[in-house]
Each structure stands twice: as C-alpha cells, then as structure tokens.
C-alpha cells in the first residue's frame, strides 16, 4: 500500500484497524459501497503477526453476535455461555442467570481477541471487492496522517488503559487483571462463574478448547497481581483454589498468564465538528461486566447507519453542515447506552471491591434480591446483551 506521501482526500477517514474500526468500515460499505473511504491500519497487510497475537478471551454478548453475523464476521471458534453464577467469596448472596430465563440461544460468548480481529479483517476484504473507492492503508507509526483531508474523521484507535494518548474523565481502579487459560477437574459445560473477592472480581469462563479448559480473569491490586504472575504454576494454582473454592473441582494447569492494568477513561463529548470517537477511543471500561468491546461494536454499527445517511444522500454543497449535524444526532442517540453501560460498569468495579462491612452486606442483599426478583434480573441481563437504545 502507499505510504501517504501525497495529499489525499476522502469522504470518510477511519483511524484505527482494530475490531471496532474494521467493523465500522465493513458495516458502512455493506450498506453503501460507494463512499471515498480510507482506513488507516497500523497492522501489516498480511495476517501473520496477528495469528500469534493477543489470545485473551473476550466476552461478546448475543447482541454483538447478531450484529457481526450481518457482515459474516463471526469467528468459527467460540464458546457459548448458557449460565452465569455470581457470588461473593466467603459471604452470603448469590445469583444465577440462565439462557432459558431470557429465551435466548446463549447469554454470551467467549472468543479470543485475535480471532475477532482476524475474522473482521476477512469480512472487510470480502466487502472491499464491491467498494471501488475504499482504500485500506497499512501505515507505520510515523506516517503523516495529517496529509489526508476528510469530510468526516472517525477515531477508532482504541488502546488499553494507561497506554492511550488521551485522558479526559474516569478513574484508576488501582487494579490489574491477570488473565490466562486454566484446566479444571470437573467443569460444567457452558457455565460462567463470577466470584467477587476482597480484591476484585474473579471470573472463570468457558473456552472453545473444551469443557475443562477455561478462561481465567483474576482482578486484584497491582502488587498482588504481579506476585501471582511470578509464582510457580503449582503455587499459583494453590492460591487460585483457595480463593475460588471447590465448586468446579481442582485446578490442574495454568498457561499463558498475562497482566493488564484496569481503569475507566471516557470522553464526555464524542463528537467535535466533523470528528467522532468510537470504541476504546471514546471509552475504556473495567472488564467486570464484559461490556467494553460490546459497547464499541454498538458504537460502530450505529455510526455506520449515520454515515450512510449523510454520504448516500447529500450533495457536495451540503458539506460540512450535514456531517456535523448527523454526528451530533449520532452522539445523542448513543447517550443513553453509553451513560448506562459506563455507569453500571464503574459502579460494579467499585462496589464489588470494597471491604467495608455495610457495603459487603448490601452486596449480599443485592445478589439475593437479584435472584428472587426475576424482572430485575431480566432487565440487567438484557442490558448486558443488547445495550440500551
């Protein structure tokens, strides 16, 4: 591909070739193949580097699956969640959610991040064949993106907490997530466990490797997490067993341990003039509710509808007013979903890490109430699965 030495102009510039940027491009071109669109991707043109890249399990909701199915971007390797068991370590209060209660095929799915990334690249390549004015640029970090003049700029650069160039609103939870794959003795197929410990959530989730190979997400203080990262496999499994208990038998093996710092970072305003921010470029969330990528995909899908609206029906004389008005409409349409999802995730991240006795008691009561008040449980589960429109 070109190195962007010469000035370029386009209708839509998408900065970021991660899952959210790829999905936004694919949905826009699927609905309207003709816009002059440039996608700036810092990954190489071939998939070799990504095949061995980030292998952590990511939670995708059933709503996200329905969206990705529209562009044939659902990975072949995934694990379904049919039941979610939520409890407090050493305290009363628990809740169980099932797919039968919600009359859905699954409550969610666990997929490796790299598989989502690779499948979206494949889907976009197929759509690209019918999009004559689409340019997929693979660039180096020092490329001069400012040489591109665009009528609409979509920021989808993403990034992890504390690696982003921007910081606006949010908080540092003073937590790290240790992730890996753990083999257990007697796992229940399609069962997800969320256990709230004194330091934060401990999740054991299905994987496509088999019923007894599970994804582990263990949140704790940076010091505790670093300590666990450096333990021998035997000592690590012993600590994990002590913290989680024996509900799924013995923990037998651990592999591919990695650490990620956790925090909340979000933009109060996601549009400015002809620019718009989506996905992790708009908000970075704690993984406690598994909502980060799901929220980003909803951003991308709804933005694509707005981009089609403005670029398929406007004349040259109507810019830039049309773009700015449509982006403001987009921001308003995303307000309820963003506010609810960010607020709920932040609330859970803070409340479920507190050791104050009144809060611990309230947590137990809340989990018990959730179990015995089906309408409340259903409303919460549907928010996690489909967001708020």
Secondary structure in CASP SS format (residue, H / E / C, confidence):
PFRMAT SS
TARGET T0000
AUTHOR 0000-0000-0000
METHOD secondary structure of the structure
MODEL  1
X C 1.00
X C 1.00
X C 1.00
X C 1.00
X C 1.00
X C 1.00
X C 1.00
X E 1.00
X E 1.00
X E 1.00
X E 1.00
X E 1.00
X E 1.00
X E 1.00
X E 1.00
X C 1.00
X C 1.00
X C 1.00
X H 1.00
X H 1.00
X H 1.00
X H 1.00
X H 1.00
X H 1.00
X H 1.00
X H 1.00
X H 1.00
X H 1.00
X H 1.00
X H 1.00
X H 1.00
X C 1.00
X C 1.00
X C 1.00
X C 1.00
X C 1.00
X E 1.00
X E 1.00
X E 1.00
X E 1.00
X E 1.00
X C 1.00
X C 1.00
X C 1.00
X C 1.00
X C 1.00
X C 1.00
X H 1.00
X H 1.00
X H 1.00
X H 1.00
X C 1.00
X C 1.00
X C 1.00
X C 1.00
X C 1.00
X E 1.00
X E 1.00
X E 1.00
X E 1.00
X E 1.00
X H 1.00
X H 1.00
X H 1.00
X H 1.00
X H 1.00
X H 1.00
X H 1.00
X H 1.00
X C 1.00
X C 1.00
X C 1.00
X C 1.00
X C 1.00
X C 1.00
X C 1.00
X C 1.00
X C 1.00
X E 1.00
X E 1.00
X E 1.00
X C 1.00
X E 1.00
X E 1.00
X E 1.00
X E 1.00
X E 1.00
X E 1.00
X C 1.00
X C 1.00
X C 1.00
X C 1.00
X C 1.00
X E 1.00
X E 1.00
X E 1.00
X E 1.00
X E 1.00
X H 1.00
X H 1.00
X H 1.00
X H 1.00
X C 1.00
X C 1.00
X C 1.00
X C 1.00
X C 1.00
X E 1.00
X E 1.00
X E 1.00
X E 1.00
X E 1.00
X H 1.00
X H 1.00
X H 1.00
X H 1.00
X H 1.00
X H 1.00
X H 1.00
X H 1.00
X H 1.00
X H 1.00
X H 1.00
X H 1.00
X H 1.00
X H 1.00
X H 1.00
X H 1.00
X C 1.00
X C 1.00
X C 1.00
X C 1.00
X C 1.00
X E 1.00
X E 1.00
X E 1.00
X E 1.00
X E 1.00
X C 1.00
X C 1.00
X C 1.00
X C 1.00
X C 1.00
X C 1.00
X H 1.00
X H 1.00
X H 1.00
X E 1.00
X E 1.00
X E 1.00
X E 1.00
X E 1.00
X E 1.00
X E 1.00
X E 1.00
X C 1.00
X C 1.00
X C 1.00
X C 1.00
X C 1.00
X C 1.00
X C 1.00
X C 1.00
X C 1.00
X C 1.00
X C 1.00
X C 1.00
X C 1.00
X E 1.00
X E 1.00
X E 1.00
X E 1.00
X E 1.00
X E 1.00
X E 1.00
X E 1.00
X E 1.00
X E 1.00
X E 1.00
X E 1.00
X E 1.00
X E 1.00
X E 1.00
X E 1.00
X C 1.00
X C 1.00
X C 1.00
X C 1.00
X C 1.00
X C 1.00
X E 1.00
X E 1.00
X E 1.00
X E 1.00
X E 1.00
X E 1.00
X C 1.00
X C 1.00
X C 1.00
X C 1.00
X E 1.00
X E 1.00
X E 1.00
X E 1.00
X E 1.00
X C 1.00
X C 1.00
X C 1.00
X C 1.00
X C 1.00
X C 1.00
X C 1.00
X E 1.00
X E 1.00
X E 1.00
X E 1.00
X E 1.00
X E 1.00
X E 1.00
X E 1.00
X C 1.00
X H 1.00
X H 1.00
X H 1.00
X H 1.00
X H 1.00
X H 1.00
X H 1.00
X H 1.00
X H 1.00
X C 1.00
X C 1.00
X H 1.00
X H 1.00
X H 1.00
X H 1.00
X H 1.00
X H 1.00
X H 1.00
X H 1.00
X H 1.00
X H 1.00
X H 1.00
X H 1.00
X C 1.00
X C 1.00
X C 1.00
X C 1.00
X C 1.00
X C 1.00
X E 1.00
X E 1.00
X E 1.00
X E 1.00
X E 1.00
X E 1.00
X E 1.00
X E 1.00
X E 1.00
X E 1.00
X E 1.00
X E 1.00
X E 1.00
X E 1.00
X E 1.00
X E 1.00
X C 1.00
X C 1.00
X C 1.00
X C 1.00
X E 1.00
X E 1.00
X C 1.00
X C 1.00
X E 1.00
X E 1.00
X E 1.00
X C 1.00
X H 1.00
X H 1.00
X H 1.00
X C 1.00
X E 1.00
X E 1.00
X C 1.00
X C 1.00
X H 1.00
X H 1.00
X H 1.00
X C 1.00
X C 1.00
X H 1.00
X H 1.00
X H 1.00
X H 1.00
X H 1.00
X H 1.00
X H 1.00
X H 1.00
X H 1.00
X H 1.00
X H 1.00
X H 1.00
X H 1.00
X H 1.00
X H 1.00
X H 1.00
X H 1.00
X H 1.00
X H 1.00
X H 1.00
X H 1.00
X H 1.00
X C 1.00
X C 1.00
X H 1.00
X H 1.00
X H 1.00
X C 1.00
X C 1.00
X H 1.00
X H 1.00
X H 1.00
X H 1.00
X H 1.00
X H 1.00
X H 1.00
X H 1.00
X H 1.00
X H 1.00
X H 1.00
X H 1.00
X H 1.00
X H 1.00
X H 1.00
X H 1.00
X H 1.00
X H 1.00
X H 1.00
X H 1.00
X H 1.00
X H 1.00
X H 1.00
X H 1.00
X H 1.00
X H 1.00
X H 1.00
X H 1.00
X H 1.00
X H 1.00
X H 1.00
X C 1.00
X C 1.00
X C 1.00
X C 1.00
X C 1.00
X H 1.00
X H 1.00
X H 1.00
X H 1.00
X H 1.00
X H 1.00
X H 1.00
X H 1.00
X H 1.00
X H 1.00
X H 1.00
X H 1.00
X H 1.00
X H 1.00
X H 1.00
X H 1.00
X C 1.00
X H 1.00
X H 1.00
X H 1.00
X H 1.00
X H 1.00
X H 1.00
X H 1.00
X H 1.00
X H 1.00
X H 1.00
X H 1.00
X H 1.00
X H 1.00
X C 1.00
X C 1.00
X C 1.00
END
